[in-house]
Amino acid sequence: KNDPQNIPRATWRSHGNLLFTNWLNYYVYQITPYDLRHMNPTLD
C-alpha cells in the first residue's frame, strides 16, 4: 500500500471537474456583465 513505486490514483478528478465547472458558471456566466439589448442580431 505504501510503496513509492505505485502510481497515485486520481480520486480527486471528479472533485476537480466539479470545482472547475462551478468556477466557470459563477465567474464567467453569472458575473460577466452583458445586456442583450446591445447585441446586434445576425442572420447566418
C-alpha positions, 0 to 999 in steps of 0.5 A, a space after each residue: 500500500 505504501 510503496 513509492 513505486 505505485 502510481 497515485 490514483 486520481 480520486 480527486 478528478 471528479 472533485 476537480 471537474 466539479 470545482 472547475 465547472 462551478 468556477 466557470 458558471 459563477 465567474 464567467 456566466 453569472 458575473 460577466 456583465 452583458 445586456 442583450 439589448 446591445 447585441 446586434 442580431 445576425 442572420 447566418 
